[in-house]
Amino acid sequence: MAGNLNNIGYIHRMQKNYTEALSYYNRSLVISKELRDEASVAATLSNMGKIHEALGVFAEALRYYEEALDILKDTNERDLETRILNNVRLLREHISKTQSR
């Protein structure tokens, strides 16, 4: 169920319907936490970070990414961890470029 909600959130995010996407991600997050599914929690937090990044709320995006990475530090979810680390790198590069203008 949490995965389905996350997928629906993704569709809304791709359509730039960020409020609706966050609603689905929040519902997915609650279920994933109840199930203690760390990978799903981290993936959902990362997706929420992508929304905040798209909205230009970079500090909040980084907070979501860092929370996801913190959850993953004691797991073997290296592929997901790598994707989130890449999101952080790209966002920091973007912030650096926009601040140097």
Contacts in CASP RR format, 6 or more apart in sequence:
PFRMAT RR
TARGET T0000
AUTHOR 0000-0000-0000
METHOD contacts of the structure
MODEL  1
MAGNLNNIGYIHRMQKNYTEALSYYNRSLVISKELRDEASVAATLSNMGK
IHEALGVFAEALRYYEEALDILKDTNERDLETRILNNVRLLREHISKTQS
R
1 31 0 8 1.000
2 28 0 8 1.000
2 29 0 8 1.000
2 31 0 8 1.000
2 32 0 8 1.000
2 35 0 8 1.000
2 37 0 8 1.000
2 40 0 8 1.000
2 44 0 8 1.000
3 28 0 8 1.000
3 40 0 8 1.000
5 24 0 8 1.000
5 25 0 8 1.000
5 27 0 8 1.000
5 28 0 8 1.000
5 31 0 8 1.000
6 24 0 8 1.000
6 25 0 8 1.000
6 28 0 8 1.000
6 40 0 8 1.000
6 43 0 8 1.000
6 44 0 8 1.000
6 47 0 8 1.000
8 24 0 8 1.000
9 20 0 8 1.000
9 21 0 8 1.000
9 23 0 8 1.000
9 24 0 8 1.000
9 25 0 8 1.000
9 28 0 8 1.000
9 47 0 8 1.000
10 21 0 8 1.000
10 47 0 8 1.000
11 21 0 8 1.000
12 18 0 8 1.000
12 20 0 8 1.000
12 21 0 8 1.000
12 24 0 8 1.000
13 21 0 8 1.000
13 47 0 8 1.000
13 50 0 8 1.000
13 51 0 8 1.000
13 54 0 8 1.000
16 54 0 8 1.000
18 51 0 8 1.000
18 54 0 8 1.000
18 55 0 8 1.000
21 47 0 8 1.000
21 51 0 8 1.000
22 48 0 8 1.000
22 51 0 8 1.000
25 44 0 8 1.000
25 47 0 8 1.000
25 48 0 8 1.000
25 51 0 8 1.000
28 40 0 8 1.000
28 44 0 8 1.000
29 41 0 8 1.000
29 44 0 8 1.000
29 45 0 8 1.000
29 48 0 8 1.000
32 40 0 8 1.000
32 41 0 8 1.000
32 44 0 8 1.000
33 41 0 8 1.000
38 71 0 8 1.000
38 72 0 8 1.000
38 75 0 8 1.000
38 77 0 8 1.000
39 72 0 8 1.000
39 75 0 8 1.000
39 77 0 8 1.000
39 80 0 8 1.000
41 68 0 8 1.000
41 71 0 8 1.000
42 68 0 8 1.000
42 69 0 8 1.000
42 71 0 8 1.000
42 72 0 8 1.000
42 77 0 8 1.000
42 80 0 8 1.000
42 81 0 8 1.000
42 84 0 8 1.000
43 68 0 8 1.000
43 80 0 8 1.000
45 64 0 8 1.000
45 65 0 8 1.000
45 67 0 8 1.000
45 68 0 8 1.000
45 71 0 8 1.000
46 64 0 8 1.000
46 65 0 8 1.000
46 68 0 8 1.000
46 80 0 8 1.000
46 83 0 8 1.000
46 84 0 8 1.000
46 87 0 8 1.000
48 64 0 8 1.000
49 60 0 8 1.000
49 61 0 8 1.000
49 64 0 8 1.000
49 65 0 8 1.000
49 87 0 8 1.000
50 61 0 8 1.000
50 87 0 8 1.000
51 61 0 8 1.000
52 58 0 8 1.000
52 60 0 8 1.000
52 61 0 8 1.000
52 64 0 8 1.000
53 61 0 8 1.000
53 87 0 8 1.000
53 91 0 8 1.000
58 91 0 8 1.000
58 94 0 8 1.000
58 95 0 8 1.000
61 91 0 8 1.000
62 88 0 8 1.000
62 91 0 8 1.000
62 92 0 8 1.000
65 84 0 8 1.000
65 87 0 8 1.000
65 88 0 8 1.000
65 91 0 8 1.000
66 88 0 8 1.000
68 84 0 8 1.000
69 81 0 8 1.000
69 84 0 8 1.000
69 85 0 8 1.000
69 88 0 8 1.000
72 80 0 8 1.000
72 81 0 8 1.000
72 84 0 8 1.000
75 81 0 8 1.000
END
